[in-house]
Amino acid sequence: MSIRESTLLYLFVFLLTCILTNKAEKRINHKQKLDFFVLSVVAVFIPSLLAGMRGDTVGKDVLMYAVRTFEYAENAESFESLYNISTEPIGYTFLAFITSKFFDDTGYFLFTSQLMVICPVYICAYKRRQDFPMWITMSVYLFVFYNNSLNIMKQSVSAAFMLLCYCHIKDKEYFRAIIAFFISLTFHTSAIIGLVFILFSLVLCTIKNKSAKLSLAMFLLAIMVNIEVISKFLVDNGLLPEKYAKNIYAVFDMSQNVYLRIVGFNTHVLFDWIFRVLLVLLPIMFLSRINKQTDENIINLALIGLVFYSYVLILFKTVYGNRISLYCDYFLVLLVPQLKNVFRNYSLIEKFSVDTFIVGTMCVYWYVWVMLFGFSASNYYTFRFELGSLISRIF
């Protein structure tokens, strides 16, 4: 498909998902639980179906991880035998194994992988619906993270469940929080870093003494400054999977011209960085002008992600820092929608203008970063099957 056709397809799916999400929220507000459930299922099913129907070239890592793991799973007699030959995390491997026992095409695995990302985000939107509309939350995910999840599949599941883990912690649902963290960890061991970020922010918010709070913030900054030493220590002592060693050493070895290394002036990366700054700082700036209580943890985590990504980008000239900042970046899903609170008392027309501005800004970011610059290699969408073949498979 061309860029134009791919853009229209993505926008149609995004729009349909947001409309269904909005209708579902209205149903639950009127205590129509069955209608809410049906509409919610369809809302998360549609973008997951689009992810499952994509060809193996839509997303850089599909051939390397998804296709290979699913083929191993198809030929494995048991999960134990699959796990012994697979180099992937246990959760991702198990998902491939289960999917392969019911279906015979990698597309179904891609579908379930996306479902594992979008469901936690949708649950978080539901849990925070009193603070901002669910459809706004989903629109942030779709425009900022959806296409990236078609590439970084395992870590996207991990980051989404860490977001859900945080929501459970805030609602004092600690057992559910543990389950969410456990699932996150089984898809990517770096979830431990995400948990550290969350716990750090929770502790920081409980400290009232400004000197103690500043000391704790300086401690985190010291960790970031010494990220090279810490990363190599973790690798050398076997605390990170062996396959990460090559990437980690390549990031800190400026003599290596790896694919994530930025050489010279890069318009793409500058554009992405500017929008990252805007998506974090604009909501914080506007929220500081109202008296409504906002979740300080969400602000802290979004800022930590921005600082960490910027530090690695500037010092080591690589965007690889987003593999760690992703756990904080996902909190934009809960930060950006809070802009609605700034204009809560405005007229209907003014509120519509605010919604248009929020969605329009993210749409511009998505169109330029994903569709024009080709981030995650998902801008040229292709279907797995010819339409006639797909229809025959269904019927």
C-alpha positions in Angstrom: 0.0 0.0 0.0 1.1 3.6 -0.6 1.7 6.1 2.2 -1.6 7.7 1.4 -3.5 4.5 1.5 -1.7 3.4 4.7 -2.4 6.7 6.4 -6.1 6.5 5.6 -6.3 2.9 6.9 -4.6 3.7 10.2 -6.7 6.9 10.7 -9.9 5.0 10.0 -9.0 2.4 12.6 -7.9 5.0 15.1 -11.1 7.0 14.6 -13.3 3.9 14.8 -11.6 2.8 18.0 -12.0 6.2 19.6 -15.7 6.4 18.6 -16.4 3.0 20.0 -14.5 3.8 23.2 -16.6 6.9 23.7 -19.8 5.1 23.1 -18.7 2.4 25.6 -18.0 5.0 28.3 -21.4 6.5 27.8 -23.0 3.1 28.3 -21.1 2.4 31.5 -22.1 5.8 32.8 -25.7 4.8 32.3 -25.1 1.4 34.1 -25.4 -0.5 30.8 -22.7 -3.0 31.6 -23.4 -5.5 28.8 -23.4 -2.8 26.1 -20.2 -1.4 27.6 -18.5 -4.8 27.5 -19.5 -5.5 23.9 -18.4 -2.1 22.6 -15.1 -2.3 24.6 -14.4 -5.7 23.1 -14.9 -4.4 19.6 -12.9 -1.2 20.4 -9.8 -3.2 21.3 -10.4 -5.9 18.7 -10.2 -3.6 15.7 -6.7 -2.2 16.2 -5.5 -5.7 17.3 -7.0 -7.1 14.1 -5.1 -4.6 12.0 -1.9 -5.6 13.8 -2.6 -9.3 13.1 -3.5 -8.8 9.5 -0.2 -7.0 8.7 2.5 -8.5 6.6 5.8 -9.6 8.1 7.6 -6.5 6.8 5.4 -4.1 8.8 7.6 -3.6 11.8 11.4 -4.1 11.8 11.4 -6.9 14.4 8.6 -9.0 13.1 10.7 -11.4 11.0 13.5 -11.5 13.6 11.3 -12.3 16.7 7.6 -13.0 16.0 8.0 -15.2 12.9 10.9 -17.1 14.2 9.4 -17.7 17.6 6.0 -18.8 16.1 7.8 -21.2 13.8 9.6 -22.7 16.7 6.3 -23.0 18.6 4.6 -24.8 15.7 7.3 -27.4 15.6 7.6 -27.9 19.4 6.0 -30.9 21.0 5.8 -29.2 24.4 6.4 -25.9 26.0 9.4 -27.2 27.7 11.1 -28.2 24.5 10.2 -24.8 23.0 11.6 -22.9 25.9 14.9 -24.8 25.7 15.5 -23.6 22.1 14.0 -20.2 22.3 16.0 -17.1 23.3 12.9 -15.1 24.0 11.3 -14.2 27.4 9.1 -16.9 28.9 5.9 -14.8 28.6 6.4 -14.1 24.9 7.4 -17.7 24.3 4.3 -19.0 26.1 2.0 -16.7 24.2 3.5 -18.0 20.9 3.1 -21.6 22.1 -0.5 -21.2 23.0 -1.4 -19.3 19.8 0.4 -22.0 17.6 -1.8 -24.7 19.1 -5.0 -23.1 17.8 -3.8 -21.3 14.7 -1.3 -22.0 11.9 -0.3 -18.5 10.8 2.0 -15.9 12.5 -0.7 -13.3 12.0 -2.7 -14.7 14.9 0.4 -14.3 17.1 0.7 -10.7 16.0 -2.9 -10.2 16.9 -2.6 -11.6 20.4 0.6 -9.7 20.9 -1.2 -6.4 20.2 -4.1 -7.5 22.3 -1.7 -7.9 25.2 -0.6 -4.2 24.7 -3.9 -2.5 24.1 -6.0 -4.3 26.8 -3.9 -2.9 29.8 -4.1 0.6 28.3 -7.8 0.3 27.9 -8.2 -0.9 31.5 -6.2 2.1 32.6 -8.5 4.4 30.6 -11.5 2.8 32.3 -10.0 3.2 35.7 -9.2 6.9 35.1 -12.5 7.7 33.3 -13.6 10.0 36.1 -10.5 12.3 35.5 -10.6 12.4 31.7 -12.5 10.7 28.8 -11.5 7.2 27.9 -11.4 8.1 24.2 -8.7 10.7 24.8 -6.6 8.2 26.6 -6.9 5.7 23.8 -6.1 8.4 21.2 -2.8 9.2 22.9 -1.9 5.5 22.8 -2.9 5.1 19.2 -1.1 8.1 17.8 2.0 7.9 20.1 2.6 4.3 20.8 0.5 2.0 18.5 2.9 1.9 15.5 5.9 1.5 17.8 4.2 -1.5 19.3 4.1 -3.1 15.9 7.9 -3.2 16.1 8.9 -3.3 19.7 6.3 -6.0 20.5 7.7 -7.6 23.7 8.7 -4.4 25.5 5.4 -2.7 24.5 3.5 -5.5 26.3 5.9 -5.0 29.3 5.5 -1.2 29.4 1.7 -1.4 29.1 1.4 -3.8 32.0 3.7 -1.6 34.1 1.3 1.2 33.4 -1.5 -1.0 34.6 0.6 -2.0 37.6 0.9 1.6 38.6 -2.9 2.2 38.3 -3.5 -0.8 40.5 -1.0 0.5 43.1 -2.8 3.9 43.1 -6.1 2.2 43.7 -4.5 0.1 46.5 -5.2 -3.1 44.5 -1.8 -4.6 45.4 -2.4 -8.2 44.5 -3.5 -7.1 41.0 -0.4 -4.9 40.8 1.8 -7.8 41.6 0.2 -9.9 38.8 0.5 -7.0 36.3 4.2 -6.6 37.2 4.8 -10.4 36.9 3.3 -10.4 33.4 5.3 -7.4 32.5 8.5 -9.1 33.7 7.8 -12.3 31.7 7.7 -10.3 28.5 10.8 -8.2 29.2 13.3 -8.3 32.1 13.8 -4.6 31.9 10.4 -4.3 33.6 12.5 -4.2 36.8 13.8 -0.8 35.7 10.2 0.3 35.1 9.3 -0.8 38.6 12.3 1.1 40.1 11.1 4.3 38.3 7.6 3.9 39.7 8.7 3.1 43.3 11.2 6.0 43.1 8.4 8.4 42.2 6.0 7.1 44.8 8.7 7.6 47.5 9.6 11.0 46.2 5.9 12.1 46.4 5.6 11.0 50.0 8.6 13.1 51.1 7.5 16.5 52.3 11.0 17.8 53.3 12.4 19.8 50.3 16.0 19.0 51.2 15.3 15.2 51.4 13.3 15.4 48.1 16.2 17.2 46.4 18.7 14.7 47.7 16.6 11.8 46.3 16.3 13.5 43.0 20.1 14.1 42.9 20.6 10.4 43.7 18.5 9.4 40.6 20.5 11.9 38.5 23.7 10.3 39.7 22.4 6.9 38.5 21.7 8.4 35.1 25.1 10.0 34.9 26.8 6.7 35.7 24.5 4.7 33.4 27.4 3.4 31.4 29.2 1.9 34.5 25.9 0.5 35.8 24.9 -1.1 32.5 28.3 -2.8 32.0 28.3 -4.0 35.5 24.9 -5.7 35.0 26.0 -7.3 31.8 29.4 -8.4 33.1 27.8 -10.1 36.1 25.1 -11.8 34.1 22.2 -9.7 35.5 21.0 -8.9 32.1 20.4 -11.4 29.2 23.4 -12.1 27.2 21.8 -10.9 23.9 21.6 -7.4 25.4 25.4 -7.2 25.8 26.2 -6.4 22.2 23.7 -3.5 22.0 24.7 -2.1 25.4 28.4 -2.1 24.6 27.7 -0.7 21.2 25.8 2.2 22.7 28.7 3.3 24.9 31.4 2.6 22.4 31.4 5.8 20.3 33.7 4.2 17.7 31.0 1.8 16.7 28.6 3.0 13.9 25.6 0.9 14.9 22.2 1.4 13.3 20.9 3.4 16.3 23.9 5.8 16.3 23.2 9.3 15.1 25.8 10.6 12.7 25.8 14.3 12.0 22.6 16.4 12.1 19.5 14.3 12.1 16.2 16.1 11.3 14.1 13.0 12.2 15.5 12.7 15.7 15.3 16.5 16.3 11.7 16.5 15.4 10.9 13.5 17.7 12.8 15.1 20.6 11.0 18.5 20.2 7.6 16.8 20.2 8.6 14.6 23.2 9.4 17.8 25.1 6.1 19.4 24.1 4.0 16.3 25.0 5.6 16.4 28.5 6.1 20.0 29.3 2.9 21.5 27.8 0.5 19.5 30.0 2.6 20.2 33.1 2.7 23.9 32.3 -1.1 24.1 31.9 -1.9 21.9 34.8 0.2 24.1 37.1 -2.3 26.9 36.5 -5.3 25.2 37.9 -6.2 24.2 41.5 -7.4 20.7 40.7 -5.4 18.0 42.3 -3.2 16.1 39.7 -1.3 13.0 40.1 2.3 14.1 40.8 3.7 10.6 40.1 2.5 10.8 36.5 4.3 14.1 36.1 7.5 12.8 37.7 7.6 9.7 35.6 7.0 11.5 32.3 9.8 13.9 33.3 12.2 11.1 34.2 11.6 9.5 30.9 12.3 12.7 29.0 15.5 13.5 31.0 16.8 9.9 30.6 16.1 9.8 26.8 17.7 13.3 26.4 20.7 12.4 28.4 21.5 9.3 26.4 20.7 11.0 23.1 23.0 14.0 23.8 25.9 12.2 25.5 26.0 9.0 23.4 24.4 10.2 20.2 21.9 7.3 20.1 18.1 6.9 20.5 18.7 3.6 22.2 17.7 5.3 25.5 14.1 5.0 24.5 14.3 1.2 25.3 14.5 2.3 29.0 12.6 5.5 28.9 9.6 3.6 27.3 8.4 2.6 30.8 8.1 6.3 31.7 7.0 7.4 28.2 3.9 5.3 28.5 2.7 7.6 31.3 1.9 10.2 28.6 -1.2 8.1 28.1 -2.3 9.4 31.5 -0.6 12.8 31.4 -1.7 14.3 28.1 -5.5 13.7 28.7 -5.3 15.8 31.8 -5.2 18.8 29.6 -9.0 18.4 29.6 -9.1 19.4 33.2 -7.6 22.8 32.4 -10.7 23.6 30.3 -13.3 21.7 32.3 -15.5 24.9 32.9 -15.3 26.1 29.3 -18.2 26.1 26.9 -19.0 23.1 24.7 -17.5 24.8 21.6 -14.3 25.6 23.5 -14.1 22.1 24.8 -14.4 20.8 21.3 -11.6 23.1 20.2 -9.4 21.7 23.0 -10.1 18.1 22.0 -9.3 19.1 18.4 -6.1 20.7 19.4 -5.0 17.7 21.6 -5.8 15.1 19.0 -4.6 17.3 16.1 -1.2 17.8 17.7 -0.7 14.1 18.3 -1.9 13.4 14.7 0.7 15.7 13.3 3.4 14.0 15.4 2.2 10.6 14.3 1.9 11.5 10.6 5.4 13.1 10.3 7.3 10.7 12.7 5.6 7.4 11.7 4.3 7.9 8.2 6.8 10.3 6.6 9.9 9.5 8.5 9.1 5.8 8.6 9.6 5.2 12.4 9.3 1.5 13.2 9.0 0.6 9.5 5.2 0.5 9.7 4.3 3.4 7.3 3.9 1.1 4.3 1.1 -1.2 5.5 0.7 -4.5 3.7 -1.9 -7.2 4.4 -0.9 -10.8 5.0 -3.5 -12.2 2.6 -5.0 -11.2 -0.6 -8.6 -10.1 0.0 -10.0 -13.2 -1.8 -7.8 -15.5 0.1 -8.8 -13.9 3.4 -12.5 -14.2 2.7 -12.1 -17.9 1.8 -10.3 -18.5 5.1 -13.1 -16.9 7.1 -15.9 -18.7 5.3 
